[in-house]
Amino acid sequence: MSDLISLTKMAPLLGKLAGSLAESAKGPAAKKKDELKVRFKVGFDEYISQQATRYSNVKTIIGSNIPIKFKDVYVNLYVAKYMHNEKSINIRDDDFLRIGRGLKRIVFTATAGAEKSMLMRSLFFLFLSEQTERLPVFIELRDINDYPDSSILEFIKDKVQEHIPGFTVDQLKYALKEGMIVLFLDGYDEIDHDRRRKRALEIISLAGCYDESIIFVSSRPDEAFTAWERFTNYQLSAFTENQVRALIQKIPSDENIKALFVKKLDTGLYETHKEFLVNPLLTLMMLITLEQFAEIPAKIHLFYEYAFEALFKRHDVTKSGGFQRKRHVSVALDDYRRLFSYFCTISYMKEAFRFTESAALETLSKSIASSQIDVKKEDMLEDLVQCTCMLAKDGLDYVFNHRSFQEYFVAYFFARIKVEEFERVAPRLIVRGSRDHVFLMMSEMNKEKFEESWALPQLNNLCEITKDIDPAANPIGFLKAILRGNGNMELLLVSDAFVLTSGTPGCQDDVINRNARINLYDIYDMFGRMTDDRAASIDKLILKKIRERVILKNDRRFNHYRTGEVKATLPIPITEADNEWFKETTWKQHCVNEKRELFRLRAEVSERVKQRKAGLASILDF
C-alpha cells in the first residue's frame, strides 16, 4: 500500500496543493513562488511516502513484534449510524469514500479491541489510492500529549514541517479552507483526560472554521460526543462470523490451531462465545488460548488470564529441534503477573499509555520496589517486549500491545488491595469516566469485596435519593435526582427520538456519582432490563404531535424543531412543569422500570452480602 501507485494517483493533487500554497505566500517568500512550488511538491511527496510506509505495517498480538503487511491481515469492517434505540443499515468501510463527501464530520466509536485504528488506516489508504481531490493526513492524537502547549493545528504543522522546512500554520489553514485535506484524528480517548476538553474544543473549532475539509475522529465511546453538533456518530459494528473466519484465515499462525478454531466455529462456537468473537482482538486472543489450553473460558477476566498465561508459557515450552527461548528474567508466573500489575496500575492512574525508554524504566523501578520482586528493570522491560508481548516498540517509544491488557492487570491489582484502599481510590477511577473493563473485571475477580465495599453502598445511595419520588407521576424529578442534574434537564431531538441530558453536575461528587451509576448498571446489565422495545414508536408519535402543534402548540422551545431551521440537536431545557406531556413519552416507563430494577437489585445484592457475612462468621467461629 506504500508503493508508487498511490503517489502517482496523488501527483495531480500534490501539484495543485503545492501551487496553491506557493501562490498564497506573502511577504519576501512571495518573490520565490516557483521555488516554493517545487519545495512543496517534493516535501508533500516525501510526507505521503513516509506516512504510507509507516501505516502499511501493523503488529498483532499473534505476531508479537514482527511487522505484518496491513493489507495481508485486514478484514473489512462495517459501521452503523447510532440513532437512539435504532441503528441504520451497516455501511462497509470502503463505501466511506463516497459517503465522506456528504458527511464531512464523522466520529467512529467502539470499545477496546474493535479495530478503530485499523478502520482509520483503511480509510486513509482508501483516500490515498482512490481519489485525487484531498490530501489524507493521519494524526495519532496520543502523540499530542507530549506537546501540551501546542494547538492541534500547530502539531499538524510541525509534522508536515519535518518534510517541508518553513511550512507554516497559515499555509495549513489555507489548505484546510480550500478543502484539500482529509484529517484522520485517531485515538481521541488516548488524549490525557485533563486536556481532553481543550482538544475537543479545538476539533469542534476546526469543523466550524474549515467547512470544506473532511475530519474523521476515532475513539472509545464518550458522552461528550453528544455535544459535537457538526459531527455524525458512527459505531463500529460487531464482528460477524464471516469476518471471524476471514481474520483467522489471514492471520499468520499455526495452521493446525487455525483448523481447530474453524472446526469449533463449524460446531457453533460463534453462538456460544459471541460476546468475545464480536471483537477482533478477543478473537485473536481466543486463538492464543486455544493453542495453549484447548478450551475457552466464559468470563472476560478469565479470558485475559488464560491469554496472558498462554503468552507467558509460549516462550518457555521446548520448541521443535530442542530449542528453548531464553527468558530475560527468572520469575514465577504469579510474581511476574503481580509485578506487571504494579506497572499497569501506576501508568493507568497517570493515564500513560506510551513511554520513552527512561519513563518505562522509571515505572518499572517503582513497580519493583513496591512489589518487592527482585529483577533488573532493564531485563524485565526486554522480557515484556520480546517474550510475553505485553509491550511493543513503536519507533523509539514503548506502548501496550493493547490497552485492554493494561485494564486487566489494573483490575487484578485492585481486586487484591485492602478494602479501605480500594474505597479511597474508587472515586479517582470513576471520575475519569472511561468506559473500560476495569470495574467489570474487578467485580468478577473479587465479587465479595466489590459488592460489600462498593456496589451495595452505591445502590443504597441511589435508593435513598429516589425512595420518595413516584416516577410514574414525576419522571423528570426522578431523572433529576438519579442523574444529579444541576438546574434544568435538556432534551436533544435526534432522528425523531428524545435523547436526555442532565446538564452540568453540581459538584465533583455529582460527577463521581453519575459515572458510578453508569458503571454499576453496566456490570449488572441494568440498562438491558430497563429498555422498552416500543420506545422508538412511542417517541415518534409524541414528536409528531409536537411538530404538528397538536400539543405544546405555543411552546417556543420547539419552534426550531418544527421549522427545521437548525439542526435537530439543539438542546431544549425542560423542568418538572413539563411532566404532563413528558409522561406520554417512553421516558415515563423507563423511569418506572429503573426504580423497580434499582430496588430489586439492591435487595438481591444486600441478601448476598448478608449470606456471605453469615457464612464467614460460621467458618471463623468453627
VEXRORO-788996 format. One line per 3 residues: number of its first residue (from 1); their letters; for each residue z, y, x of C-alpha. Coordinates in nm, 4 decimals. Example, Ala and Ser with C-alpha at 12.3 -4.5 7.8 and 13.67 -1.06 7.14 Angstrom:
1 = AS = 0.7800,-0.4500,1.2300 | 0.7140,-0.1060,1.3670
// end
This chain:
1 = MSD = 0.0000,0.0000,0.0000 | 0.0260,0.2271,0.3003 | -0.3355,0.1708,0.4027
4 = LIS = -0.6081,0.4336,0.4304 | -0.7412,0.3692,0.0783 | -0.4550,0.5731,-0.0670
7 = LTK = -0.5061,0.8528,0.1839 | -0.8792,0.8530,0.1227 | -0.8240,0.8897,-0.2511
10 = MAP = -0.5748,1.1696,-0.1897 | -0.8035,1.3579,0.0517 | -0.9559,1.5931,-0.2118
13 = LLG = -0.6102,1.6865,-0.3420 | -0.4666,1.7367,0.0071 | -0.7640,1.9585,0.0952
16 = KLA = -0.7232,2.1591,-0.2237 | -0.3466,2.1908,-0.1745 | -0.3877,2.2940,0.1900
19 = GSL = -0.6496,2.5538,0.0949 | -0.4398,2.6958,-0.1892 | -0.1296,2.7259,0.0282
22 = AES = -0.3307,2.8909,0.3059 | -0.4753,3.1406,0.0573 | -0.1278,3.2177,-0.0775
25 = AKG = 0.0024,3.3068,0.2708 | 0.1301,3.6613,0.3095 | 0.2119,3.8900,0.5981
28 = PAA = 0.0954,3.8051,0.9515 | 0.0244,3.4443,0.8503 | -0.2450,3.5635,0.6103
31 = KKK = -0.4685,3.6515,0.9055 | -0.4788,3.2868,1.0133 | -0.5807,3.1259,0.6847
34 = DEL = -0.8358,2.8911,0.8379 | -0.5851,2.7759,1.0975 | -0.3193,2.7301,0.8294
37 = KVR = -0.5571,2.5292,0.6123 | -0.6204,2.2814,0.8959 | -0.2494,2.2622,0.9823
40 = FKV = -0.1511,2.1993,0.6212 | -0.4214,1.9350,0.5759 | -0.3171,1.7444,0.8894
43 = GFD = 0.0506,1.7813,0.8007 | 0.0096,1.6532,0.4459 | -0.1950,1.3578,0.5718
46 = EYI = 0.0885,1.2731,0.8091 | 0.3545,1.3273,0.5409 | 0.1880,1.0986,0.2870
49 = SQQ = 0.1177,0.8352,0.5501 | 0.4824,0.8373,0.6569 | 0.6120,0.8164,0.3002
52 = ATR = 0.3698,0.5372,0.2100 | 0.4697,0.3389,0.5184 | 0.8412,0.3856,0.4548
55 = YSN = 0.8353,0.2774,0.0918 | 0.5823,-0.0043,0.1249 | 0.8518,-0.2356,0.2670
58 = VKT = 1.1724,-0.3484,0.0983 | 1.4698,-0.5639,0.1893 | 1.6189,-0.8036,-0.0620
61 = IIG = 1.9481,-0.9865,-0.0706 | 1.7488,-1.3079,-0.0281 | 1.5525,-1.1863,0.2703
64 = SNI = 1.8571,-1.0460,0.4490 | 1.7379,-0.7680,0.6778 | 1.3789,-0.8872,0.7071
67 = PIK = 1.1384,-0.6307,0.5555 | 0.9116,-0.7672,0.2845 | 0.5968,-0.6036,0.1551
70 = FKD = 0.6795,-0.4235,-0.1675 | 0.3580,-0.5366,-0.3347 | 0.4319,-0.9007,-0.2480
73 = VYV = 0.7620,-0.9173,-0.4371 | 0.7329,-0.6503,-0.7063 | 0.7255,-0.7647,-1.0668
76 = NLY = 0.6002,-0.5095,-1.3174 | 0.8837,-0.3507,-1.5141 | 0.8986,-0.2205,-1.8697
79 = VAK = 1.0815,0.0785,-2.0121 | 1.1666,0.1885,-2.3641 | 1.2478,0.5300,-2.5021
82 = YMH = 1.6050,0.5408,-2.6292 | 1.6305,0.6607,-2.9896 | 1.9877,0.6447,-3.1236
85 = NEK = 2.0078,0.2984,-3.2838 | 1.6435,0.2173,-3.2221 | 1.4158,0.1636,-2.9269
88 = SIN = 1.0465,0.2299,-2.9219 | 0.7998,-0.0303,-2.8061 | 0.8210,-0.1337,-2.4399
91 = IRD = 0.5906,0.0521,-2.2002 | 0.4691,-0.1160,-1.8826 | 0.5241,0.0813,-1.5614
94 = DDF = 0.1575,0.1191,-1.4741 | 0.0945,0.2944,-1.8075 | 0.3037,0.5908,-1.6939
97 = LRI = 0.0135,0.7444,-1.5069 | -0.1340,0.8175,-1.8483 | 0.1955,0.8919,-2.0217
100 = GRG = 0.3235,1.1060,-1.7357 | 0.0659,1.3720,-1.8108 | 0.2056,1.4150,-2.1602
103 = LKR = 0.5710,1.3542,-2.0746 | 0.6313,1.5572,-1.7631 | 1.0107,1.5251,-1.7590
106 = IVF = 1.1482,1.1716,-1.7643 | 1.4850,1.0213,-1.6738 | 1.4750,0.6456,-1.6148
109 = TAT = 1.8180,0.4869,-1.6615 | 1.9510,0.1361,-1.6051 | 2.2617,-0.0393,-1.4835
112 = AGA = 2.3138,-0.1724,-1.1308 | 2.0510,-0.4165,-1.0065 | 1.7891,-0.3376,-1.2704
115 = EKS = 1.5458,-0.2144,-1.0020 | 1.5397,0.1581,-1.0822 | 1.4353,0.2389,-0.7269
118 = MLM = 1.1680,-0.0320,-0.7350 | 1.0292,0.1271,-1.0526 | 1.0219,0.4675,-0.8833
121 = RSL = 0.8411,0.3205,-0.5818 | 0.5906,0.1541,-0.8106 | 0.5191,0.4834,-0.9863
124 = FFL = 0.4987,0.6632,-0.6509 | 0.2281,0.4234,-0.5281 | 0.0553,0.4419,-0.8648
127 = FLS = 0.0228,0.8195,-0.8388 | -0.0724,0.7894,-0.4731 | -0.3551,0.5431,-0.5246
130 = EQT = -0.4890,0.6062,-0.8747 | -0.5168,0.9840,-0.9152 | -0.6330,1.2903,-0.7217
133 = ERL = -0.4555,1.5667,-0.9099 | -0.0938,1.5704,-0.7877 | 0.0852,1.5057,-0.4609
136 = PVF = 0.3639,1.2466,-0.5089 | 0.6839,1.3450,-0.3264 | 0.9601,1.0822,-0.3129
139 = IEL = 1.3174,1.2070,-0.2600 | 1.6237,0.9815,-0.2280 | 1.8927,1.2028,-0.3768
142 = RDI = 2.1747,1.0294,-0.1883 | 2.0401,1.1928,0.1295 | 2.1190,1.5376,-0.0076
145 = NDY = 2.4912,1.4573,0.0129 | 2.4614,1.5338,0.3852 | 2.3279,1.8816,0.3055
148 = PDS = 2.5839,2.0288,0.0612 | 2.4812,2.3879,0.1305 | 2.1082,2.3316,0.0777
151 = SIL = 1.9383,2.3505,-0.2595 | 1.7138,2.0664,-0.3701 | 1.4126,2.2898,-0.3078
154 = EFI = 1.5318,2.3646,0.0451 | 1.5953,1.9959,0.1041 | 1.2415,1.9030,-0.0074
157 = KDK = 1.1008,2.1845,0.2074 | 1.2882,2.0511,0.5100 | 1.1468,1.7020,0.4546
160 = VQE = 0.7899,1.8370,0.4403 | 0.8581,2.0713,0.7307 | 0.9204,1.7695,0.9559
163 = HIP = 0.5434,1.7208,0.9423 | 0.4274,2.0781,0.8833 | 0.6177,2.3232,1.1054
166 = GFT = 0.6626,2.6560,0.9341 | 0.6261,2.5198,0.5788 | 0.8317,2.7485,0.3523
169 = VDQ = 1.0195,2.7316,0.0227 | 0.7762,2.9897,-0.1208 | 0.4845,2.7593,-0.0427
172 = LKY = 0.6666,2.4702,-0.2092 | 0.7328,2.6867,-0.5152 | 0.3645,2.7793,-0.5289
175 = ALK = 0.2596,2.4119,-0.5222 | 0.5098,2.3314,-0.7980 | 0.3955,2.6261,-1.0077
178 = EGM = 0.0333,2.5149,-0.9819 | 0.1269,2.1622,-1.0902 | 0.0100,2.0000,-0.7689
181 = IVL = 0.3268,1.7969,-0.7148 | 0.4983,1.4989,-0.8791 | 0.8666,1.4861,-0.7830
184 = FLD = 1.0282,1.1422,-0.7714 | 1.4040,1.2105,-0.7574 | 1.5559,0.8686,-0.7032
187 = GYD = 1.9263,0.7868,-0.7486 | 2.0878,1.0788,-0.9321 | 2.4006,0.8620,-0.9694
190 = EID = 2.4294,0.8438,-0.5893 | 2.4916,1.2171,-0.5595 | 2.8548,1.2905,-0.4739
193 = HDR = 3.0419,1.3178,-0.8027 | 3.1896,1.6618,-0.7331 | 2.8414,1.8032,-0.6628
196 = RRK = 2.6557,1.6239,-0.9385 | 2.6793,1.9040,-1.1936 | 2.5426,2.1542,-0.9411
199 = RAL = 2.2487,1.9263,-0.8659 | 2.1902,1.8638,-1.2363 | 2.1596,2.2380,-1.2974
202 = EII = 1.9104,2.2608,-1.0109 | 1.6960,1.9812,-1.1548 | 1.7080,2.1348,-1.5025
205 = SLA = 1.6098,2.4691,-1.3475 | 1.3153,2.3074,-1.1691 | 1.1965,2.1668,-1.5013
208 = GCY = 1.2226,2.5109,-1.6613 | 1.0578,2.7095,-1.3829 | 0.7681,2.4785,-1.2967
211 = DES = 0.6310,2.3549,-1.6252 | 0.3065,2.2233,-1.4757 | 0.4749,1.9797,-1.2363
214 = IIF = 0.5923,1.6299,-1.3246 | 0.9528,1.5349,-1.2490 | 1.0790,1.1765,-1.2667
217 = VSS = 1.4515,1.1059,-1.2157 | 1.6219,0.7662,-1.1878 | 1.9920,0.6994,-1.2421
220 = RPD = 2.2545,0.4773,-1.3891 | 2.3325,0.5814,-1.7490 | 2.5157,0.9124,-1.7727
223 = EAF = 2.6188,1.1055,-2.0825 | 2.5162,1.4257,-1.9030 | 2.1503,1.3464,-1.9712
226 = TAW = 2.2048,1.4288,-2.3389 | 2.2080,1.7955,-2.2384 | 1.8857,1.7715,-2.0360
229 = ERF = 1.6766,1.9078,-2.3217 | 1.3488,1.9177,-2.1285 | 1.3746,1.5508,-2.0266
232 = TNY = 1.2958,1.2336,-2.2197 | 1.5273,0.9402,-2.1509 | 1.3681,0.6009,-2.0918
235 = QLS = 1.5748,0.2883,-2.0293 | 1.4538,0.0003,-1.8164 | 1.4057,-0.2972,-2.0428
238 = AFT = 1.5871,-0.6233,-1.9837 | 1.4089,-0.8781,-1.7662 | 1.2209,-1.1296,-1.9798
241 = ENQ = 1.1986,-1.4982,-1.8988 | 0.8392,-1.4487,-1.7842 | 0.9496,-1.1749,-1.5447
244 = VRA = 1.2249,-1.4016,-1.4103 | 0.9684,-1.6734,-1.3430 | 0.7350,-1.4274,-1.1724
247 = LIQ = 1.0150,-1.2971,-0.9479 | 1.1249,-1.6465,-0.8462 | 0.7663,-1.7363,-0.7668
250 = KIP = 0.7191,-1.4259,-0.5486 | 1.0492,-1.4189,-0.3596 | 1.0453,-1.5839,-0.0141
253 = SDE = 1.2992,-1.8662,-0.0376 | 1.3360,-2.2429,-0.0115 | 1.0630,-2.3955,-0.2285
256 = NIK = 1.2842,-2.6862,-0.3384 | 1.5546,-2.4497,-0.4658 | 1.2935,-2.2389,-0.6398
259 = ALF = 1.1580,-2.5524,-0.8055 | 1.5082,-2.6474,-0.9199 | 1.5576,-2.2983,-1.0606
262 = VKK = 1.2305,-2.3194,-1.2535 | 1.3306,-2.6631,-1.3831 | 1.6531,-2.5161,-1.5176
265 = LDT = 1.4533,-2.2382,-1.6808 | 1.2391,-2.5050,-1.8461 | 1.5540,-2.6614,-1.9952
268 = GLY = 1.6994,-2.3387,-2.1415 | 1.8714,-2.1568,-1.8519 | 1.7425,-1.8188,-1.9677
271 = ETH = 1.9084,-1.8535,-2.3074 | 2.2416,-1.9856,-2.1767 | 2.2687,-1.7300,-1.8931
274 = KEF = 2.0698,-1.4434,-2.0394 | 2.3491,-1.1963,-1.9555 | 2.2677,-1.2474,-1.5873
277 = LVN = 1.8968,-1.3194,-1.5938 | 1.8062,-0.9956,-1.7717 | 1.8946,-0.8264,-1.4397
280 = PLL = 1.6650,-0.8776,-1.1367 | 1.9444,-0.8524,-0.8768 | 2.1608,-1.1042,-1.0596
283 = TLM = 1.8597,-1.3322,-1.0901 | 1.8262,-1.3396,-0.7100 | 2.1997,-1.3885,-0.6707
286 = MLI = 2.1789,-1.6810,-0.9107 | 1.9161,-1.8361,-0.6857 | 2.1560,-1.7998,-0.3903
289 = TLE = 2.4494,-1.9579,-0.5763 | 2.2295,-2.2421,-0.6967 | 2.1331,-2.3181,-0.3382
292 = QFA = 2.4969,-2.3450,-0.2270 | 2.6853,-2.4754,-0.5308 | 2.4243,-2.6345,-0.7575
295 = EIP = 2.5902,-2.4584,-1.0520 | 2.6006,-2.1148,-1.2092 | 2.9295,-1.9549,-1.3237
298 = AKI = 2.9689,-1.7937,-1.6633 | 3.1857,-1.4904,-1.5761 | 3.0486,-1.1957,-1.3835
301 = HLF = 3.3291,-1.1762,-1.1244 | 3.2939,-1.5492,-1.0533 | 2.9228,-1.4947,-1.0228
304 = YEY = 2.9751,-1.2357,-0.7466 | 3.2420,-1.4542,-0.5866 | 3.0035,-1.7508,-0.5714
307 = AFE = 2.7235,-1.5325,-0.4387 | 2.9460,-1.3893,-0.1641 | 3.0704,-1.7337,-0.0640
310 = ALF = 2.7121,-1.8583,-0.0551 | 2.6114,-1.5731,0.1753 | 2.9223,-1.6299,0.3903
313 = KRH = 2.8605,-2.0020,0.4259 | 2.4853,-1.9838,0.4571 | 2.5161,-1.8865,0.8225
316 = DVT = 2.7916,-2.1385,0.9023 | 2.6117,-2.4534,0.7992 | 2.4215,-2.6641,1.0511
319 = KSG = 2.0515,-2.5894,1.0447 | 1.7748,-2.8392,1.0991 | 1.7469,-2.9360,1.4622
322 = GFQ = 2.1184,-2.8892,1.5203 | 2.1018,-2.5069,1.5342 | 2.4096,-2.3201,1.4132
325 = RKR = 2.4096,-1.9415,1.3920 | 2.6951,-1.7848,1.5848 | 2.9184,-1.5563,1.3825
328 = HVS = 3.0371,-1.2306,1.5333 | 3.3925,-1.2727,1.4027 | 3.6008,-1.5865,1.3608
331 = VAL = 3.7773,-1.5143,1.0331 | 3.8533,-1.7408,0.7396 | 3.6746,-1.6695,0.4132
334 = DDY = 3.9826,-1.5285,0.2352 | 4.0665,-1.2917,0.5232 | 3.7040,-1.1819,0.5526
337 = RRL = 3.6962,-1.1058,0.1807 | 4.0266,-0.9175,0.1953 | 3.9193,-0.7082,0.4947
340 = FSY = 3.5878,-0.6166,0.3364 | 3.7652,-0.5293,0.0105 | 3.9542,-0.2585,0.2023
343 = FCT = 3.6268,-0.1285,0.3443 | 3.4669,-0.1186,-0.0009 | 3.7657,0.0452,-0.1680
346 = ISY = 3.8081,0.3156,0.0959 | 3.4380,0.4039,0.0704 | 3.4320,0.3738,-0.3100
349 = MKE = 3.7188,0.6180,-0.3519 | 3.5341,0.8619,-0.1264 | 3.2077,0.7928,-0.3130
352 = AFR = 3.0483,0.6880,0.0153 | 2.7504,0.4535,-0.0116 | 2.5711,0.5389,0.3131
355 = FTE = 2.7302,0.5563,0.6564 | 2.6412,0.6690,1.0029 | 2.7453,0.4122,1.2618
358 = SAA = 3.0518,0.6179,1.3554 | 3.1537,0.6566,0.9888 | 3.1142,0.2828,0.9253
361 = LET = 3.3234,0.2005,1.2309 | 3.5888,0.4531,1.1329 | 3.6148,0.2995,0.7845
364 = LSK = 3.6345,-0.0480,0.9361 | 3.9084,0.0696,1.1716 | 4.1164,0.1888,0.8739
367 = SIA = 4.0442,-0.1373,0.6922 | 4.1536,-0.3496,0.9873 | 4.4763,-0.1517,1.0247
370 = SSQ = 4.5574,-0.1714,0.6522 | 4.4741,-0.5406,0.6094 | 4.6276,-0.6355,0.9482
373 = IDV = 4.3406,-0.8714,1.0210 | 4.2719,-0.8716,1.3919 | 3.8987,-0.8373,1.4596
376 = KKE = 3.6873,-0.5977,1.6624 | 3.5353,-0.3356,1.4353 | 3.2016,-0.3479,1.6199
379 = DML = 3.1793,-0.7251,1.5742 | 3.2706,-0.7004,1.2064 | 3.0008,-0.4396,1.1478
382 = EDL = 2.7398,-0.6640,1.3100 | 2.8601,-0.9589,1.1026 | 2.8397,-0.7658,0.7762
385 = VQC = 2.4768,-0.6830,0.8528 | 2.3443,-0.9950,1.0204 | 2.5476,-1.2802,0.8696
388 = TCM = 2.6849,-1.2046,0.5246 | 2.4238,-0.9349,0.4458 | 2.6800,-0.7167,0.2706
391 = LAK = 2.5452,-0.4148,0.4587 | 2.1931,-0.3337,0.5737 | 2.0433,-0.0966,0.8287
394 = DGL = 1.8370,0.1848,0.6780 | 1.6981,0.3819,0.9671 | 1.9971,0.4885,1.1740
397 = DYV = 2.2394,0.4523,0.8820 | 2.4190,0.1626,0.7146 | 2.4029,0.1085,0.3396
400 = FNH = 2.5371,-0.1523,0.0987 | 2.2759,-0.4205,0.0431 | 2.3571,-0.3498,-0.3164
403 = RSF = 2.6278,-0.1266,-0.4610 | 2.7262,-0.3936,-0.7125 | 2.8847,-0.5878,-0.4272
406 = QEY = 3.0917,-0.2831,-0.3407 | 3.2107,-0.2756,-0.7027 | 3.3040,-0.6452,-0.6938
409 = FVA = 3.5195,-0.6019,-0.3830 | 3.6835,-0.2882,-0.5261 | 3.7748,-0.4878,-0.8370
412 = YFF = 3.9019,-0.7686,-0.6118 | 4.1205,-0.5154,-0.4285 | 4.2697,-0.3555,-0.7406
415 = ARI = 4.3311,-0.6911,-0.9056 | 4.5727,-0.7694,-0.6228 | 4.7660,-0.4470,-0.5684
418 = KVE = 5.1051,-0.3791,-0.7257 | 5.1160,-0.2761,-1.0899 | 5.2657,0.0639,-1.0138
421 = EFE = 4.9950,0.1297,-0.7523 | 4.7233,0.0405,-0.9995 | 4.8751,0.2633,-1.2685
424 = RVA = 4.8723,0.5517,-1.0209 | 4.5096,0.5067,-0.9139 | 4.3579,0.4175,-1.2544
427 = PRL = 4.3159,0.7825,-1.3674 | 4.1223,0.8591,-1.0487 | 3.8836,0.5748,-1.1258
430 = IVR = 3.8497,0.6742,-1.4891 | 3.7837,1.0443,-1.4347 | 3.4757,0.9657,-1.2280
433 = GSR = 3.3224,0.8352,-1.5481 | 3.0928,0.5943,-1.3628 | 2.9628,0.3180,-1.5842
436 = DHV = 3.0040,0.0444,-1.3254 | 3.1626,-0.3006,-1.3428 | 3.4887,-0.2334,-1.1569
439 = FLM = 3.7167,-0.2327,-1.4603 | 3.5333,-0.5180,-1.6291 | 3.5587,-0.7457,-1.3261
442 = MSE = 3.9194,-0.6486,-1.2603 | 4.0087,-0.7271,-1.6202 | 3.8664,-1.0780,-1.5721
445 = MNK = 4.0252,-1.1349,-1.2292 | 4.3787,-1.0460,-1.3395 | 4.3849,-1.0279,-1.7164
448 = EKF = 4.7651,-1.0386,-1.7360 | 4.8175,-0.7299,-1.5208 | 4.5197,-0.5496,-1.6702
451 = EES = 4.6318,-0.5895,-2.0304 | 5.0004,-0.5229,-1.9749 | 4.9714,-0.2282,-1.7361
454 = WAL = 4.6583,-0.0534,-1.8670 | 4.4836,-0.1880,-2.1771 | 4.7871,-0.2072,-2.4062
457 = PQL = 4.9157,0.1429,-2.3179 | 4.5655,0.2810,-2.3861 | 4.5478,0.1026,-2.7210
460 = NNL = 4.8959,0.2237,-2.8167 | 4.7940,0.5798,-2.7371 | 4.4736,0.5625,-2.9433
463 = CEI = 4.6539,0.4078,-3.2382 | 4.9272,0.6709,-3.2233 | 4.6897,0.9690,-3.2368
466 = TKD = 4.4873,0.8224,-3.5273 | 4.7534,0.6452,-3.7342 | 4.7927,0.9297,-3.9884
469 = IDP = 4.4201,1.0046,-4.0266 | 4.2183,0.8427,-4.3039 | 3.8675,0.8052,-4.1525
472 = AAN = 3.7109,0.7492,-4.4948 | 3.8338,1.0877,-4.6187 | 3.8308,1.2791,-4.2910
475 = PIG = 3.5811,1.1227,-4.0467 | 3.5381,1.4450,-3.8484 | 3.9135,1.4765,-3.7997
478 = FLK = 3.9270,1.1147,-3.6841 | 3.6453,1.1706,-3.4360 | 3.8011,1.4904,-3.3002
481 = AIL = 4.1266,1.3077,-3.2432 | 3.9873,0.9976,-3.0789 | 3.7262,1.1823,-2.8704
484 = RGN = 3.9675,1.4594,-2.7656 | 3.7286,1.7271,-2.8874 | 3.8185,2.0842,-2.7972
487 = GNM = 3.7157,2.3011,-3.0902 | 3.4109,2.2082,-3.2990 | 3.2243,1.8826,-3.2802
490 = ELL = 2.8492,1.9122,-3.2218 | 2.5537,1.7233,-3.3650 | 2.2246,1.6613,-3.1921
493 = LVS = 1.9398,1.5704,-3.4241 | 1.7245,1.3226,-3.2348 | 1.4347,1.1421,-3.3973
496 = DAF = 1.5824,1.1617,-3.7454 | 1.9256,1.0402,-3.6351 | 2.2654,1.2018,-3.5745
499 = VLT = 2.3969,1.1924,-3.2186 | 2.7510,1.3226,-3.1946 | 2.9083,1.5069,-2.9010
502 = SGT = 3.2673,1.6236,-2.8822 | 3.2260,1.9485,-2.6969 | 3.4364,2.0325,-2.3937
505 = PGC = 3.7582,1.8356,-2.3475 | 4.0727,2.0438,-2.3476 | 4.2070,1.9399,-2.0078
508 = QDD = 4.1748,1.6843,-1.7296 | 4.3905,1.4375,-1.9223 | 4.1446,1.4570,-2.2112
511 = VIN = 3.8570,1.3692,-1.9757 | 4.0547,1.0707,-1.8457 | 4.1386,0.9545,-2.1966
514 = RNA = 3.7803,0.9881,-2.3207 | 3.6427,0.7883,-2.0304 | 3.9245,0.5340,-2.0633
517 = RIN = 3.8223,0.4722,-2.4241 | 3.4627,0.4010,-2.3190 | 3.5731,0.1522,-2.0516
520 = LYD = 3.8222,-0.0106,-2.2877 | 3.5682,-0.0509,-2.5658 | 3.3043,-0.1851,-2.3277
523 = IYD = 3.5402,-0.4527,-2.1925 | 3.6403,-0.5749,-2.5379 | 3.2936,-0.5305,-2.6930
526 = MFG = 3.4314,-0.2846,-2.9451 | 3.1086,-0.0878,-2.9797 | 2.9296,-0.4014,-3.0964
529 = RMT = 3.1965,-0.4641,-3.3612 | 3.1691,-0.1074,-3.4912 | 2.7887,-0.0993,-3.5238
532 = DDR = 2.6338,-0.0761,-3.8692 | 2.2818,-0.2200,-3.8881 | 2.1991,0.0183,-4.1714
535 = AAS = 2.2724,0.3282,-3.9590 | 1.9124,0.4322,-3.8961 | 1.8041,0.4189,-4.2623
538 = IDK = 2.1217,0.5932,-4.3831 | 2.0848,0.8794,-4.1374 | 1.7169,0.9248,-4.2108
541 = LIL = 1.7964,0.9631,-4.5806 | 2.0639,1.2307,-4.5347 | 1.8495,1.4205,-4.2826
544 = KKI = 1.5586,1.4107,-4.5245 | 1.7847,1.5752,-4.7840 | 1.8842,1.8424,-4.5313
547 = RER = 1.5253,1.9072,-4.4229 | 1.4076,1.9346,-4.7851 | 1.7090,2.1545,-4.8791
550 = VIL = 1.8387,1.9066,-5.1362 | 2.1781,1.9594,-4.9688 | 2.3027,2.2365,-4.7379
553 = KND = 2.0091,2.4435,-4.8565 | 2.1555,2.7786,-4.7465 | 2.3131,2.6499,-4.4260
556 = RRF = 2.1534,2.8435,-4.1402 | 2.2714,2.5951,-3.8798 | 1.9864,2.3633,-3.9813
559 = NHY = 1.7079,2.6227,-4.0066 | 1.5533,2.5313,-3.6714 | 1.5619,2.1647,-3.7649
562 = RTG = 1.3840,2.2388,-4.0911 | 1.1123,2.4586,-3.9445 | 1.0613,2.2691,-3.6228
565 = EVK = 1.0576,2.5975,-3.4276 | 1.2601,2.4480,-3.1431 | 1.3336,2.1012,-3.0165
568 = ATL = 1.5469,1.8844,-3.2431 | 1.8095,1.8532,-2.9690 | 1.9558,2.1989,-3.0450
571 = PIP = 2.3355,2.1440,-3.0826 | 2.4756,2.2099,-3.4297 | 2.8531,2.2752,-3.4498
574 = ITE = 3.0451,2.1052,-3.7309 | 3.4071,2.1243,-3.8458 | 3.6266,1.9366,-4.0908
577 = ADN = 3.4841,2.1655,-4.3604 | 3.1672,1.9555,-4.3274 | 3.3430,1.6321,-4.4247
580 = EWF = 3.1933,1.6093,-4.7749 | 2.8282,1.5861,-4.6696 | 2.9134,1.4216,-4.3355
583 = KET = 3.0707,1.1294,-4.5241 | 2.7232,1.0436,-4.6552 | 2.6039,0.9705,-4.3012
586 = TWK = 2.6628,0.6469,-4.1160 | 2.9497,0.8090,-3.9244 | 3.1953,0.7603,-4.2095
589 = QHC = 3.1627,0.3818,-4.1959 | 3.1595,0.3952,-3.8164 | 3.4983,0.5707,-3.8206
592 = VNE = 3.6399,0.3255,-4.0739 | 3.5193,0.0355,-3.8609 | 3.6566,0.1887,-3.5427
595 = KRE = 4.0074,0.2394,-3.6789 | 4.0139,-0.1114,-3.8228 | 3.8943,-0.2685,-3.4965
598 = LFR = 4.1250,-0.0500,-3.2901 | 4.4385,-0.1631,-3.4695 | 4.3162,-0.5230,-3.4765
601 = LRA = 4.2606,-0.5204,-3.1011 | 4.5985,-0.3592,-3.0360 | 4.7728,-0.6331,-3.2333
604 = EVS = 4.5738,-0.9026,-3.0536 | 4.6456,-0.7708,-2.7030 | 5.0069,-0.6986,-2.7881
607 = ERV = 5.0577,-1.0578,-2.9011 | 4.9017,-1.1923,-2.5821 | 5.1293,-0.9745,-2.3668
610 = KQR = 5.4310,-1.0855,-2.5688 | 5.3422,-1.4541,-2.5312 | 5.2871,-1.4161,-2.1557
613 = KAG = 5.6241,-1.2489,-2.1083 | 5.7957,-1.5186,-2.3088 | 5.6174,-1.7883,-2.1102
616 = LAS = 5.7084,-1.6260,-1.7782 | 6.0712,-1.5896,-1.8849 | 6.0901,-1.9582,-1.9739
619 = ILD = 5.9463,-2.0524,-1.6341 | 6.1855,-1.8295,-1.4392 | 6.4833,-1.9487,-1.6415
622 = F = 6.3958,-2.3133,-1.5818
// end
